[in-house]
């Protein structure tokens, strides 16, 4: 079985181009002989990256099911997210937030079938 069988030249060119762009952007900082530091505004902005990534992953899972917004409030995901958010704003502890959210979610989901 030939790997390139059925692959056109444009697909290979795109793969090669994306590989080149990825290597260039990942190794860009090694090309400079001077020390490079991010500006203060960029460092402040990067502090929000983890919460933005978490929101991008968690919110669609909590608010949607099979591409449709949930219309029923009796969903264990909503309750788990609400408890998790409340615990986070109360204690500012991520591990405690996850544990509390799961402790709210699991009984509702497993025992009540929400």
HELIX and SHEET records of a PDB file:
HELIX    1   1 UNK A    9  UNK A   27  1                                  19    
HELIX    2   2 UNK A   28  UNK A   30  5                                   3    
HELIX    3   3 UNK A   40  UNK A   46  1                                   7    
HELIX    4   4 UNK A   49  UNK A   63  1                                  15    
HELIX    5   5 UNK A   76  UNK A   91  1                                  16    
HELIX    6   6 UNK A   94  UNK A  106  1                                  13    
HELIX    7   7 UNK A  107  UNK A  111  3                                   5    
SHEET    1   A 2 UNK A  64  UNK A  65  0                                        
SHEET    2   A 2 UNK A  68  UNK A  69 -1                                        
END                                                                             
